[in-house]
Amino acid sequence: MTTEFIDRVTKFLEWKLAPTTSIHGVLMDVFGVGVLILGKSGIGKSECALDLILRGHRLVADDMVFIQKRSPSLLLGSGF
């Protein structure tokens, strides 16, 4: 019981205290892979995202994308 509790608390703290940053861009789910579209304001990132949505892909975040580093090789992106 104690070992399980310590394991759960450790995972929770690693998740809560993971390094995060926010980026101006559009995050899309294209065939199950996260695609981050970056560029200057007004360059057409949202238009590109709309084109991908029309082709069946999913919008994850528009304008402000929050990135969290979960491990050396895993980044998690979201819109909140």
PDB file of N, CA, C and O in Angstrom, chain B, residues numbered from 101:
ATOM      1  N   MET B 101       0.819  -1.195   0.000  1.00  0.00           N
ATOM      2  CA  MET B 101       0.000   0.000   0.000  1.00  0.00           C
ATOM      3  C   MET B 101       0.864   1.260   0.000  1.00  0.00           C
ATOM      4  O   MET B 101       0.624   2.169  -0.795  1.00  0.00           O
ATOM      5  N   THR B 102       1.858   1.328   0.874  1.00  0.00           N
ATOM      6  CA  THR B 102       2.722   2.500   0.953  1.00  0.00           C
ATOM      7  C   THR B 102       3.528   2.672  -0.321  1.00  0.00           C
ATOM      8  O   THR B 102       3.700   3.795  -0.795  1.00  0.00           O
ATOM      9  N   THR B 103       4.023   1.582  -0.883  1.00  0.00           N
ATOM     10  CA  THR B 103       4.795   1.650  -2.124  1.00  0.00           C
ATOM     11  C   THR B 103       3.937   2.193  -3.263  1.00  0.00           C
ATOM     12  O   THR B 103       4.398   3.019  -4.051  1.00  0.00           O
ATOM     13  N   GLU B 104       2.711   1.740  -3.350  1.00  0.00           N
ATOM     14  CA  GLU B 104       1.792   2.218  -4.384  1.00  0.00           C
ATOM     15  C   GLU B 104       1.511   3.710  -4.204  1.00  0.00           C
ATOM     16  O   GLU B 104       1.475   4.458  -5.181  1.00  0.00           O
ATOM     17  N   PHE B 105       1.314   4.138  -2.972  1.00  0.00           N
ATOM     18  CA  PHE B 105       1.054   5.550  -2.685  1.00  0.00           C
ATOM     19  C   PHE B 105       2.246   6.411  -3.092  1.00  0.00           C
ATOM     20  O   PHE B 105       2.073   7.447  -3.733  1.00  0.00           O
ATOM     21  N   ILE B 106       3.443   5.990  -2.725  1.00  0.00           N
ATOM     22  CA  ILE B 106       4.656   6.746  -3.071  1.00  0.00           C
ATOM     23  C   ILE B 106       4.820   6.811  -4.581  1.00  0.00           C
ATOM     24  O   ILE B 106       5.210   7.852  -5.109  1.00  0.00           O
ATOM     25  N   ASP B 107       4.532   5.728  -5.284  1.00  0.00           N
ATOM     26  CA  ASP B 107       4.619   5.704  -6.738  1.00  0.00           C
ATOM     27  C   ASP B 107       3.644   6.695  -7.359  1.00  0.00           C
ATOM     28  O   ASP B 107       4.003   7.435  -8.274  1.00  0.00           O
ATOM     29  N   ARG B 108       2.413   6.710  -6.864  1.00  0.00           N
ATOM     30  CA  ARG B 108       1.399   7.636  -7.396  1.00  0.00           C
ATOM     31  C   ARG B 108       1.762   9.094  -7.108  1.00  0.00           C
ATOM     32  O   ARG B 108       1.613   9.951  -7.979  1.00  0.00           O
ATOM     33  N   VAL B 109       2.232   9.376  -5.908  1.00  0.00           N
ATOM     34  CA  VAL B 109       2.616  10.749  -5.555  1.00  0.00           C
ATOM     35  C   VAL B 109       3.810  11.203  -6.396  1.00  0.00           C
ATOM     36  O   VAL B 109       3.852  12.344  -6.856  1.00  0.00           O
ATOM     37  N   THR B 110       4.771  10.314  -6.593  1.00  0.00           N
ATOM     38  CA  THR B 110       5.939  10.644  -7.410  1.00  0.00           C
ATOM     39  C   THR B 110       5.536  10.978  -8.841  1.00  0.00           C
ATOM     40  O   THR B 110       5.999  11.974  -9.397  1.00  0.00           O
ATOM     41  N   LYS B 111       4.680  10.155  -9.443  1.00  0.00           N
ATOM     42  CA  LYS B 111       4.218  10.420 -10.809  1.00  0.00           C
ATOM     43  C   LYS B 111       3.436  11.724 -10.885  1.00  0.00           C
ATOM     44  O   LYS B 111       3.595  12.492 -11.834  1.00  0.00           O
ATOM     45  N   PHE B 112       2.594  11.974  -9.894  1.00  0.00           N
ATOM     46  CA  PHE B 112       1.817  13.216  -9.871  1.00  0.00           C
ATOM     47  C   PHE B 112       2.733  14.431  -9.786  1.00  0.00           C
ATOM     48  O   PHE B 112       2.534  15.404 -10.514  1.00  0.00           O
ATOM     49  N   LEU B 113       3.728  14.390  -8.912  1.00  0.00           N
ATOM     50  CA  LEU B 113       4.653  15.513  -8.761  1.00  0.00           C
ATOM     51  C   LEU B 113       5.513  15.715 -10.002  1.00  0.00           C
ATOM     52  O   LEU B 113       5.781  16.852 -10.390  1.00  0.00           O
ATOM     53  N   GLU B 114       5.947  14.628 -10.626  1.00  0.00           N
ATOM     54  CA  GLU B 114       6.704  14.752 -11.872  1.00  0.00           C
ATOM     55  C   GLU B 114       5.869  15.429 -12.946  1.00  0.00           C
ATOM     56  O   GLU B 114       6.379  16.243 -13.717  1.00  0.00           O
ATOM     57  N   TRP B 115       4.572  15.089 -12.996  1.00  0.00           N
ATOM     58  CA  TRP B 115       3.678  15.695 -13.979  1.00  0.00           C
ATOM     59  C   TRP B 115       3.453  17.173 -13.673  1.00  0.00           C
ATOM     60  O   TRP B 115       3.512  18.006 -14.578  1.00  0.00           O
ATOM     61  N   LYS B 116       3.197  17.510 -12.410  1.00  0.00           N
ATOM     62  CA  LYS B 116       2.910  18.886 -12.024  1.00  0.00           C
ATOM     63  C   LYS B 116       4.129  19.800 -12.103  1.00  0.00           C
ATOM     64  O   LYS B 116       3.994  20.988 -12.397  1.00  0.00           O
ATOM     65  N   LEU B 117       5.313  19.259 -11.845  1.00  0.00           N
ATOM     66  CA  LEU B 117       6.526  20.067 -11.787  1.00  0.00           C
ATOM     67  C   LEU B 117       7.369  19.986 -13.056  1.00  0.00           C
ATOM     68  O   LEU B 117       8.495  20.481 -13.085  1.00  0.00           O
ATOM     69  N   ALA B 118       6.833  19.367 -14.100  1.00  0.00           N
ATOM     70  CA  ALA B 118       7.566  19.253 -15.361  1.00  0.00           C
ATOM     71  C   ALA B 118       7.763  20.645 -15.982  1.00  0.00           C
ATOM     72  O   ALA B 118       6.893  21.506 -15.850  1.00  0.00           O
ATOM     73  N   PRO B 119       8.895  20.871 -16.654  1.00  0.00           N
ATOM     74  CA  PRO B 119       9.131  22.161 -17.304  1.00  0.00           C
ATOM     75  C   PRO B 119       8.065  22.440 -18.366  1.00  0.00           C
ATOM     76  O   PRO B 119       7.705  21.548 -19.133  1.00  0.00           O
ATOM     77  N   THR B 120       7.563  23.671 -18.410  1.00  0.00           N
ATOM     78  CA  THR B 120       6.546  24.055 -19.393  1.00  0.00           C
ATOM     79  C   THR B 120       6.932  25.368 -20.057  1.00  0.00           C
ATOM     80  O   THR B 120       7.717  26.149 -19.520  1.00  0.00           O
ATOM     81  N   THR B 121       6.372  25.591 -21.221  1.00  0.00           N
ATOM     82  CA  THR B 121       6.538  26.852 -21.931  1.00  0.00           C
ATOM     83  C   THR B 121       5.306  27.074 -22.792  1.00  0.00           C
ATOM     84  O   THR B 121       4.555  26.136 -23.056  1.00  0.00           O
ATOM     85  N   SER B 122       5.096  28.297 -23.228  1.00  0.00           N
ATOM     86  CA  SER B 122       3.991  28.607 -24.141  1.00  0.00           C
ATOM     87  C   SER B 122       4.570  29.203 -25.415  1.00  0.00           C
ATOM     88  O   SER B 122       5.533  29.968 -25.382  1.00  0.00           O
ATOM     89  N   ILE B 123       3.965  28.837 -26.535  1.00  0.00           N
ATOM     90  CA  ILE B 123       4.453  29.238 -27.850  1.00  0.00           C
ATOM     91  C   ILE B 123       3.284  29.765 -28.672  1.00  0.00           C
ATOM     92  O   ILE B 123       2.180  29.221 -28.616  1.00  0.00           O
ATOM     93  N   HIS B 124       3.534  30.828 -29.435  1.00  0.00           N
ATOM     94  CA  HIS B 124       2.524  31.351 -30.355  1.00  0.00           C
ATOM     95  C   HIS B 124       2.561  30.499 -31.622  1.00  0.00           C
ATOM     96  O   HIS B 124       3.542  30.525 -32.365  1.00  0.00           O
ATOM     97  N   GLY B 125       1.483  29.742 -31.865  1.00  0.00           N
ATOM     98  CA  GLY B 125       1.423  28.885 -33.035  1.00  0.00           C
ATOM     99  C   GLY B 125       0.125  28.096 -33.059  1.00  0.00           C
ATOM    100  O   GLY B 125      -0.814  28.402 -32.326  1.00  0.00           O
ATOM    101  N   VAL B 126       0.081  27.082 -33.904  1.00  0.00           N
ATOM    102  CA  VAL B 126      -1.080  26.213 -34.043  1.00  0.00           C
ATOM    103  C   VAL B 126      -0.602  24.775 -33.888  1.00  0.00           C
ATOM    104  O   VAL B 126       0.366  24.363 -34.526  1.00  0.00           O
ATOM    105  N   LEU B 127      -1.286  24.017 -33.038  1.00  0.00           N
ATOM    106  CA  LEU B 127      -0.940  22.613 -32.831  1.00  0.00           C
ATOM    107  C   LEU B 127      -2.036  21.745 -33.435  1.00  0.00           C
ATOM    108  O   LEU B 127      -3.216  21.907 -33.122  1.00  0.00           O
ATOM    109  N   MET B 128      -1.630  20.821 -34.306  1.00  0.00           N
ATOM    110  CA  MET B 128      -2.557  19.931 -34.990  1.00  0.00           C
ATOM    111  C   MET B 128      -2.215  18.482 -34.691  1.00  0.00           C
ATOM    112  O   MET B 128      -1.068  18.148 -34.396  1.00  0.00           O
ATOM    113  N   ASP B 129      -3.230  17.626 -34.771  1.00  0.00           N
ATOM    114  CA  ASP B 129      -3.049  16.177 -34.696  1.00  0.00           C
ATOM    115  C   ASP B 129      -3.194  15.655 -36.115  1.00  0.00           C
ATOM    116  O   ASP B 129      -4.301  15.598 -36.650  1.00  0.00           O
ATOM    117  N   VAL B 130      -2.075  15.272 -36.728  1.00  0.00           N
ATOM    118  CA  VAL B 130      -2.069  14.784 -38.107  1.00  0.00           C
ATOM    119  C   VAL B 130      -1.664  13.316 -38.081  1.00  0.00           C
ATOM    120  O   VAL B 130      -0.507  12.987 -37.822  1.00  0.00           O
ATOM    121  N   PHE B 131      -2.628  12.436 -38.352  1.00  0.00           N
ATOM    122  CA  PHE B 131      -2.404  10.989 -38.327  1.00  0.00           C
ATOM    123  C   PHE B 131      -1.826  10.527 -36.997  1.00  0.00           C
ATOM    124  O   PHE B 131      -0.980   9.633 -36.967  1.00  0.00           O
ATOM    125  N   GLY B 132      -2.278  11.133 -35.885  1.00  0.00           N
ATOM    126  CA  GLY B 132      -1.830  10.732 -34.562  1.00  0.00           C
ATOM    127  C   GLY B 132      -0.512  11.334 -34.124  1.00  0.00           C
ATOM    128  O   GLY B 132      -0.008  10.995 -33.054  1.00  0.00           O
ATOM    129  N   VAL B 133       0.058  12.220 -34.925  1.00  0.00           N
ATOM    130  CA  VAL B 133       1.325  12.866 -34.598  1.00  0.00           C
ATOM    131  C   VAL B 133       1.074  14.361 -34.413  1.00  0.00           C
ATOM    132  O   VAL B 133       0.398  14.985 -35.231  1.00  0.00           O
ATOM    133  N   GLY B 134       1.613  14.930 -33.353  1.00  0.00           N
ATOM    134  CA  GLY B 134       1.459  16.362 -33.123  1.00  0.00           C
ATOM    135  C   GLY B 134       2.310  17.159 -34.088  1.00  0.00           C
ATOM    136  O   GLY B 134       3.504  16.898 -34.237  1.00  0.00           O
ATOM    137  N   VAL B 135       1.692  18.139 -34.749  1.00  0.00           N
ATOM    138  CA  VAL B 135       2.397  19.009 -35.683  1.00  0.00           C
ATOM    139  C   VAL B 135       2.218  20.439 -35.198  1.00  0.00           C
ATOM    140  O   VAL B 135       1.093  20.925 -35.082  1.00  0.00           O
ATOM    141  N   LEU B 136       3.329  21.113 -34.914  1.00  0.00           N
ATOM    142  CA  LEU B 136       3.304  22.488 -34.436  1.00  0.00           C
ATOM    143  C   LEU B 136       3.653  23.403 -35.596  1.00  0.00           C
ATOM    144  O   LEU B 136       4.742  23.321 -36.164  1.00  0.00           O
ATOM    145  N   ILE B 137       2.712  24.280 -35.942  1.00  0.00           N
ATOM    146  CA  ILE B 137       2.908  25.223 -37.039  1.00  0.00           C
ATOM    147  C   ILE B 137       3.308  26.562 -36.423  1.00  0.00           C
ATOM    148  O   ILE B 137       2.544  27.157 -35.663  1.00  0.00           O
ATOM    149  N   LEU B 138       4.497  27.024 -36.754  1.00  0.00           N
ATOM    150  CA  LEU B 138       5.030  28.281 -36.206  1.00  0.00           C
ATOM    151  C   LEU B 138       5.222  29.299 -37.313  1.00  0.00           C
ATOM    152  O   LEU B 138       5.357  28.938 -38.482  1.00  0.00           O
ATOM    153  N   GLY B 139       5.235  30.554 -36.950  1.00  0.00           N
ATOM    154  CA  GLY B 139       5.491  31.628 -37.897  1.00  0.00           C
ATOM    155  C   GLY B 139       5.042  32.954 -37.333  1.00  0.00           C
ATOM    156  O   GLY B 139       4.364  33.018 -36.307  1.00  0.00           O
ATOM    157  N   LYS B 140       5.429  34.008 -38.016  1.00  0.00           N
ATOM    158  CA  LYS B 140       5.060  35.349 -37.576  1.00  0.00           C
ATOM    159  C   LYS B 140       3.549  35.552 -37.662  1.00  0.00           C
ATOM    160  O   LYS B 140       2.852  34.827 -38.372  1.00  0.00           O
ATOM    161  N   SER B 141       3.062  36.536 -36.935  1.00  0.00           N
ATOM    162  CA  SER B 141       1.639  36.865 -36.944  1.00  0.00           C
ATOM    163  C   SER B 141       1.199  37.265 -38.349  1.00  0.00           C
ATOM    164  O   SER B 141       1.866  38.057 -39.014  1.00  0.00           O
ATOM    165  N   GLY B 142       0.060  36.707 -38.799  1.00  0.00           N
ATOM    166  CA  GLY B 142      -0.504  37.061 -40.097  1.00  0.00           C
ATOM    167  C   GLY B 142       0.072  36.291 -41.272  1.00  0.00           C
ATOM    168  O   GLY B 142      -0.261  36.588 -42.419  1.00  0.00           O
ATOM    169  N   ILE B 143       0.924  35.316 -41.019  1.00  0.00           N
ATOM    170  CA  ILE B 143       1.574  34.595 -42.113  1.00  0.00           C
ATOM    171  C   ILE B 143       0.702  33.491 -42.715  1.00  0.00           C
ATOM    172  O   ILE B 143       0.956  33.040 -43.832  1.00  0.00           O
ATOM    173  N   GLY B 144      -0.340  33.049 -41.967  1.00  0.00           N
ATOM    174  CA  GLY B 144      -1.264  32.056 -42.505  1.00  0.00           C
ATOM    175  C   GLY B 144      -1.283  30.731 -41.762  1.00  0.00           C
ATOM    176  O   GLY B 144      -1.676  29.709 -42.325  1.00  0.00           O
ATOM    177  N   LYS B 145      -0.865  30.739 -40.510  1.00  0.00           N
ATOM    178  CA  LYS B 145      -0.868  29.496 -39.714  1.00  0.00           C
ATOM    179  C   LYS B 145      -2.288  28.951 -39.559  1.00  0.00           C
ATOM    180  O   LYS B 145      -2.512  27.753 -39.735  1.00  0.00           O
ATOM    181  N   SER B 146      -3.236  29.809 -39.236  1.00  0.00           N
ATOM    182  CA  SER B 146      -4.623  29.370 -39.041  1.00  0.00           C
ATOM    183  C   SER B 146      -5.242  28.890 -40.347  1.00  0.00           C
ATOM    184  O   SER B 146      -6.030  27.944 -40.347  1.00  0.00           O
ATOM    185  N   GLU B 147      -4.897  29.530 -41.453  1.00  0.00           N
ATOM    186  CA  GLU B 147      -5.398  29.083 -42.755  1.00  0.00           C
ATOM    187  C   GLU B 147      -4.866  27.697 -43.081  1.00  0.00           C
ATOM    188  O   GLU B 147      -5.598  26.854 -43.600  1.00  0.00           O
ATOM    189  N   CYS B 148      -3.612  27.460 -42.784  1.00  0.00           N
ATOM    190  CA  CYS B 148      -3.015  26.139 -42.991  1.00  0.00           C
ATOM    191  C   CYS B 148      -3.732  25.104 -42.122  1.00  0.00           C
ATOM    192  O   CYS B 148      -4.010  23.992 -42.573  1.00  0.00           O
ATOM    193  N   ALA B 149      -4.029  25.476 -40.873  1.00  0.00           N
ATOM    194  CA  ALA B 149      -4.740  24.573 -39.962  1.00  0.00           C
ATOM    195  C   ALA B 149      -6.139  24.271 -40.505  1.00  0.00           C
ATOM    196  O   ALA B 149      -6.585  23.124 -40.457  1.00  0.00           O
ATOM    197  N   LEU B 150      -6.828  25.280 -41.016  1.00  0.00           N
ATOM    198  CA  LEU B 150      -8.165  25.055 -41.592  1.00  0.00           C
ATOM    199  C   LEU B 150      -8.110  24.081 -42.764  1.00  0.00           C
ATOM    200  O   LEU B 150      -8.991  23.235 -42.917  1.00  0.00           O
ATOM    201  N   ASP B 151      -7.076  24.204 -43.585  1.00  0.00           N
ATOM    202  CA  ASP B 151      -6.892  23.271 -44.693  1.00  0.00           C
ATOM    203  C   ASP B 151      -6.721  21.844 -44.182  1.00  0.00           C
ATOM    204  O   ASP B 151      -7.289  20.907 -44.744  1.00  0.00           O
ATOM    205  N   LEU B 152      -5.947  21.682 -43.130  1.00  0.00           N
ATOM    206  CA  LEU B 152      -5.747  20.351 -42.549  1.00  0.00           C
ATOM    207  C   LEU B 152      -7.035  19.812 -41.929  1.00  0.00           C
ATOM    208  O   LEU B 152      -7.316  18.617 -42.022  1.00  0.00           O
ATOM    209  N   ILE B 153      -7.819  20.690 -41.297  1.00  0.00           N
ATOM    210  CA  ILE B 153      -9.105  20.271 -40.720  1.00  0.00           C
ATOM    211  C   ILE B 153     -10.042  19.779 -41.819  1.00  0.00           C
ATOM    212  O   ILE B 153     -10.732  18.775 -41.645  1.00  0.00           O
ATOM    213  N   LEU B 154     -10.066  20.478 -42.941  1.00  0.00           N
ATOM    214  CA  LEU B 154     -10.911  20.065 -44.066  1.00  0.00           C
ATOM    215  C   LEU B 154     -10.491  18.708 -44.610  1.00  0.00           C
ATOM    216  O   LEU B 154     -11.298  18.012 -45.227  1.00  0.00           O
ATOM    217  N   ARG B 155      -9.244  18.325 -44.391  1.00  0.00           N
ATOM    218  CA  ARG B 155      -8.739  17.025 -44.856  1.00  0.00           C
ATOM    219  C   ARG B 155      -8.884  15.941 -43.790  1.00  0.00           C
ATOM    220  O   ARG B 155      -8.396  14.825 -43.971  1.00  0.00           O
ATOM    221  N   GLY B 156      -9.563  16.267 -42.659  1.00  0.00           N
ATOM    222  CA  GLY B 156      -9.879  15.259 -41.665  1.00  0.00           C
ATOM    223  C   GLY B 156      -8.980  15.219 -40.440  1.00  0.00           C
ATOM    224  O   GLY B 156      -9.120  14.327 -39.604  1.00  0.00           O
ATOM    225  N   HIS B 157      -8.074  16.154 -40.322  1.00  0.00           N
ATOM    226  CA  HIS B 157      -7.181  16.170 -39.161  1.00  0.00           C
ATOM    227  C   HIS B 157      -7.786  17.026 -38.052  1.00  0.00           C
ATOM    228  O   HIS B 157      -8.731  17.779 -38.287  1.00  0.00           O
ATOM    229  N   ARG B 158      -7.234  16.906 -36.835  1.00  0.00           N
ATOM    230  CA  ARG B 158      -7.844  17.574 -35.681  1.00  0.00           C
ATOM    231  C   ARG B 158      -7.010  18.744 -35.190  1.00  0.00           C
ATOM    232  O   ARG B 158      -5.781  18.682 -35.140  1.00  0.00           O
ATOM    233  N   LEU B 159      -7.710  19.812 -34.830  1.00  0.00           N
ATOM    234  CA  LEU B 159      -7.084  20.980 -34.216  1.00  0.00           C
ATOM    235  C   LEU B 159      -6.931  20.705 -32.727  1.00  0.00           C
ATOM    236  O   LEU B 159      -7.886  20.290 -32.071  1.00  0.00           O
ATOM    237  N   VAL B 160      -5.743  20.932 -32.192  1.00  0.00           N
ATOM    238  CA  VAL B 160      -5.496  20.760 -30.759  1.00  0.00           C
ATOM    239  C   VAL B 160      -5.493  22.124 -30.082  1.00  0.00           C
ATOM    240  O   VAL B 160      -6.140  22.301 -29.049  1.00  0.00           O
ATOM    241  N   ALA B 161      -4.770  23.097 -30.654  1.00  0.00           N
ATOM    242  CA  ALA B 161      -4.697  24.430 -30.055  1.00  0.00           C
ATOM    243  C   ALA B 161      -4.410  25.457 -31.148  1.00  0.00           C
ATOM    244  O   ALA B 161      -3.651  25.200 -32.082  1.00  0.00           O
ATOM    245  N   ASP B 162      -5.024  26.606 -31.012  1.00  0.00           N
ATOM    246  CA  ASP B 162      -4.808  27.704 -31.954  1.00  0.00           C
ATOM    247  C   ASP B 162      -4.373  28.935 -31.181  1.00  0.00           C
ATOM    248  O   ASP B 162      -4.930  29.237 -30.126  1.00  0.00           O
ATOM    249  N   ASP B 163      -3.397  29.637 -31.689  1.00  0.00           N
ATOM    250  CA  ASP B 163      -2.871  30.898 -31.159  1.00  0.00           C
ATOM    251  C   ASP B 163      -1.876  30.688 -30.024  1.00  0.00           C
ATOM    252  O   ASP B 163      -0.724  31.104 -30.147  1.00  0.00           O
ATOM    253  N   MET B 164      -2.278  30.059 -28.928  1.00  0.00           N
ATOM    254  CA  MET B 164      -1.370  29.850 -27.799  1.00  0.00           C
ATOM    255  C   MET B 164      -1.294  28.353 -27.498  1.00  0.00           C
ATOM    256  O   MET B 164      -2.299  27.727 -27.164  1.00  0.00           O
ATOM    257  N   VAL B 165      -0.101  27.792 -27.619  1.00  0.00           N
ATOM    258  CA  VAL B 165       0.126  26.366 -27.383  1.00  0.00           C
ATOM    259  C   VAL B 165       1.014  26.224 -26.152  1.00  0.00           C
ATOM    260  O   VAL B 165       2.064  26.859 -26.055  1.00  0.00           O
ATOM    261  N   PHE B 166       0.587  25.394 -25.227  1.00  0.00           N
ATOM    262  CA  PHE B 166       1.370  25.131 -24.025  1.00  0.00           C
ATOM    263  C   PHE B 166       2.071  23.792 -24.200  1.00  0.00           C
ATOM    264  O   PHE B 166       1.438  22.783 -24.513  1.00  0.00           O
ATOM    265  N   ILE B 167       3.381  23.793 -23.996  1.00  0.00           N
ATOM    266  CA  ILE B 167       4.207  22.606 -24.170  1.00  0.00           C
ATOM    267  C   ILE B 167       4.766  22.196 -22.817  1.00  0.00           C
ATOM    268  O   ILE B 167       5.285  23.029 -22.074  1.00  0.00           O
ATOM    269  N   GLN B 168       4.660  20.909 -22.500  1.00  0.00           N
ATOM    270  CA  GLN B 168       5.196  20.371 -21.245  1.00  0.00           C
ATOM    271  C   GLN B 168       6.146  19.233 -21.583  1.00  0.00           C
ATOM    272  O   GLN B 168       5.805  18.333 -22.350  1.00  0.00           O
ATOM    273  N   LYS B 169       7.351  19.281 -21.000  1.00  0.00           N
ATOM    274  CA  LYS B 169       8.346  18.233 -21.228  1.00  0.00           C
ATOM    275  C   LYS B 169       8.131  17.126 -20.204  1.00  0.00           C
ATOM    276  O   LYS B 169       8.375  17.321 -19.013  1.00  0.00           O
ATOM    277  N   ARG B 170       7.675  15.970 -20.664  1.00  0.00           N
ATOM    278  CA  ARG B 170       7.374  14.850 -19.779  1.00  0.00           C
ATOM    279  C   ARG B 170       8.580  13.945 -19.558  1.00  0.00           C
ATOM    280  O   ARG B 170       8.736  13.361 -18.486  1.00  0.00           O
ATOM    281  N   SER B 171       9.425  13.831 -20.565  1.00  0.00           N
ATOM    282  CA  SER B 171      10.648  13.037 -20.465  1.00  0.00           C
ATOM    283  C   SER B 171      11.616  13.588 -21.511  1.00  0.00           C
ATOM    284  O   SER B 171      11.230  14.457 -22.294  1.00  0.00           O
ATOM    285  N   PRO B 172      12.855  13.113 -21.547  1.00  0.00           N
ATOM    286  CA  PRO B 172      13.801  13.641 -22.542  1.00  0.00           C
ATOM    287  C   PRO B 172      13.317  13.519 -23.979  1.00  0.00           C
ATOM    288  O   PRO B 172      13.734  14.302 -24.833  1.00  0.00           O
ATOM    289  N   SER B 173      12.448  12.557 -24.265  1.00  0.00           N
ATOM    290  CA  SER B 173      11.995  12.359 -25.640  1.00  0.00           C
ATOM    291  C   SER B 173      10.488  12.535 -25.821  1.00  0.00           C
ATOM    292  O   SER B 173       9.955  12.183 -26.873  1.00  0.00           O
ATOM    293  N   LEU B 174       9.788  13.074 -24.816  1.00  0.00           N
ATOM    294  CA  LEU B 174       8.331  13.213 -24.903  1.00  0.00           C
ATOM    295  C   LEU B 174       7.894  14.625 -24.537  1.00  0.00           C
ATOM    296  O   LEU B 174       8.129  15.090 -23.422  1.00  0.00           O
ATOM    297  N   LEU B 175       7.251  15.305 -25.496  1.00  0.00           N
ATOM    298  CA  LEU B 175       6.653  16.614 -25.267  1.00  0.00           C
ATOM    299  C   LEU B 175       5.148  16.466 -25.363  1.00  0.00           C
ATOM    300  O   LEU B 175       4.648  15.736 -26.219  1.00  0.00           O
ATOM    301  N   LEU B 176       4.417  17.157 -24.487  1.00  0.00           N
ATOM    302  CA  LEU B 176       2.969  17.127 -24.485  1.00  0.00           C
ATOM    303  C   LEU B 176       2.459  18.534 -24.771  1.00  0.00           C
ATOM    304  O   LEU B 176       2.772  19.469 -24.035  1.00  0.00           O
ATOM    305  N   GLY B 177       1.677  18.691 -25.833  1.00  0.00           N
ATOM    306  CA  GLY B 177       1.144  20.003 -26.194  1.00  0.00           C
ATOM    307  C   GLY B 177      -0.337  20.070 -25.950  1.00  0.00           C
ATOM    308  O   GLY B 177      -1.052  19.088 -26.146  1.00  0.00           O
ATOM    309  N   SER B 178      -0.813  21.252 -25.513  1.00  0.00           N
ATOM    310  CA  SER B 178      -2.236  21.428 -25.272  1.00  0.00           C
ATOM    311  C   SER B 178      -2.612  22.895 -25.478  1.00  0.00           C
ATOM    312  O   SER B 178      -1.760  23.756 -25.697  1.00  0.00           O
ATOM    313  N   GLY B 179      -3.904  23.143 -25.400  1.00  0.00           N
ATOM    314  CA  GLY B 179      -4.407  24.500 -25.582  1.00  0.00           C
ATOM    315  C   GLY B 179      -4.752  25.172 -24.282  1.00  0.00           C
ATOM    316  O   GLY B 179      -5.289  26.279 -24.308  1.00  0.00           O
ATOM    317  N   PHE B 180      -4.478  24.575 -23.155  1.00  0.00           N
ATOM    318  CA  PHE B 180      -4.791  25.191 -21.859  1.00  0.00           C
ATOM    319  C   PHE B 180      -3.673  24.992 -20.888  1.00  0.00           C
ATOM    320  O   PHE B 180      -3.760  25.443 -19.746  1.00  0.00           O
TER     321      PHE B 180
END
